[in-house]
Amino acid sequence: MLVASATAYAQRLLPPQGQLGELKAYSPAAVKIDSKQYVAAPGLRVYSTQNTLLMPGSVPQKANVWYQLESNTGFIWRIWILDEQEYKTLKAQARPTPTPRPTPTPTAPPTT
């Protein structure tokens, strides 16, 4: 299921399962987003701010992006280059990841 991005003027649909990040480096075989290096899936698609497919030679080396990873392999398989307004809107909507609470350990009954 796709949901509309909050940037209505852009008329783009971005999948809700994506992640926000900053593209630091791109090659057809590997992509660096924030501080993580990802293997590029064989069918990696990169979309421009106009929602058109970009050829590998025209992908910017640095940009704000919305991206998806394949659930089985962890390979990156879709990237959307964001304009400044889309990035600001998505960043404002991002919820912080809750810190997991440790599971309490059961206590042994007192021995008499």
C-alpha positions as CSV (number, residue, x, y, z in Angstrom):
1,M,0.0,0.0,0.0
2,L,1.3,3.4,-0.9
3,V,0.6,6.6,1.0
4,A,0.8,10.1,-0.2
5,S,3.7,12.1,0.9
6,A,2.8,15.1,3.0
7,T,4.2,17.3,0.3
8,A,1.0,17.6,-1.8
9,Y,2.5,20.0,-4.3
10,A,5.0,17.3,-5.4
11,Q,2.2,14.8,-6.3
12,R,4.5,11.9,-5.4
13,L,3.7,8.7,-3.6
14,L,6.3,7.4,-1.2
15,P,6.0,4.0,0.5
16,P,5.5,4.2,4.2
17,Q,8.0,1.4,4.8
18,G,10.9,3.7,3.7
19,Q,13.6,5.4,5.7
20,L,14.9,8.9,5.6
21,G,18.6,9.5,5.2
22,E,21.4,11.4,3.5
23,L,23.1,9.9,0.5
24,K,26.8,10.2,0.9
25,A,28.1,8.1,-2.0
26,Y,26.7,6.2,-4.9
27,S,27.9,3.5,-7.3
28,P,26.0,0.9,-9.2
29,A,27.3,-1.8,-6.8
30,A,27.1,0.0,-3.4
31,V,25.4,2.9,-1.8
32,K,26.4,4.8,1.4
33,I,23.6,6.5,3.3
34,D,24.4,8.3,6.5
35,S,27.2,6.1,8.0
36,K,26.0,2.8,6.6
37,Q,27.2,1.0,3.4
38,Y,24.5,-1.0,1.5
39,V,24.9,-3.5,-1.3
40,A,22.8,-2.4,-4.3
41,A,20.2,-4.9,-5.4
42,P,20.4,-6.0,-9.1
43,G,17.2,-4.1,-9.9
44,L,18.0,-0.9,-7.9
45,R,15.9,2.0,-9.0
46,V,16.7,5.7,-8.2
47,Y,14.0,8.3,-8.7
48,S,14.7,12.0,-9.2
49,T,12.8,14.8,-7.5
50,Q,10.5,14.8,-10.6
51,N,9.9,11.0,-10.0
52,T,11.7,9.9,-13.1
53,L,14.2,7.1,-13.2
54,L,17.8,8.2,-13.0
55,M,20.6,6.5,-14.9
56,P,23.6,5.5,-12.8
57,G,25.7,8.3,-14.2
58,S,23.2,11.0,-13.2
59,V,22.6,10.0,-9.6
60,P,24.0,12.7,-7.3
61,Q,26.8,11.7,-4.9
62,K,25.1,13.7,-2.0
63,A,21.4,14.2,-1.5
64,N,18.6,13.8,1.0
65,V,16.8,10.5,0.2
66,W,13.9,8.2,1.1
67,Y,15.0,4.6,0.6
68,Q,13.9,1.0,0.9
69,L,15.8,-2.2,1.7
70,E,14.8,-5.7,0.5
71,S,13.5,-7.5,3.6
72,N,15.2,-10.8,2.7
73,T,18.7,-9.6,1.7
74,G,19.1,-6.2,3.2
75,F,20.1,-4.9,-0.2
76,I,19.0,-1.4,-1.1
77,W,16.5,-1.5,-3.9
78,R,14.7,1.8,-4.2
79,I,15.8,5.4,-3.6
80,W,13.9,8.6,-4.0
81,I,15.9,11.8,-4.2
82,L,14.1,14.4,-2.1
83,D,13.8,18.2,-2.6
84,E,14.3,20.5,0.4
85,Q,10.6,20.8,1.2
86,E,10.0,17.0,1.0
87,Y,13.0,16.4,3.3
88,K,11.8,19.0,5.9
89,T,8.3,17.6,5.9
90,L,9.4,13.9,6.2
91,K,11.9,14.8,8.9
92,A,9.2,16.7,10.9
93,Q,6.9,13.6,10.6
94,A,9.6,11.1,11.7
95,R,8.9,9.7,15.1
96,P,11.9,8.9,17.3
97,T,12.5,5.1,17.7
98,P,11.5,4.2,21.3
99,T,14.3,2.8,23.5
100,P,13.6,-0.8,24.3
101,R,13.1,-1.5,28.0
102,P,15.0,-4.4,29.5
103,T,12.9,-7.4,30.3
104,P,12.7,-7.9,34.0
105,T,14.4,-11.1,35.2
106,P,12.3,-13.3,37.4
107,T,13.5,-13.5,41.0
108,A,13.9,-16.9,42.7
109,P,11.6,-17.5,45.7
110,P,13.3,-17.2,49.0
111,T,14.8,-20.4,50.3
112,T,14.2,-21.4,53.9
